[in-house]
């Protein structure tokens, strides 16, 4: 239980620190929302591609082992 709380807390802190790195000084609210949206889309796509890469790698390994 304590480990889960600590892990969740660490994840939240890391996410907030990451978001702080994307705040622009002197940028309009619309510009900031645009950067936030692009950043969120990039992170989501990156996670999807990493997952797809590991799935393909696993498929190749299983195919080689079974052949």
PyMOL commands that set and color helices and strands:
alter all, ss='L'
color gray80, all
select helices_A, chain A and resi 2-20+29-66
alter helices_A, ss='H'
color red, helices_A
deselect
rebuild
show_as cartoon
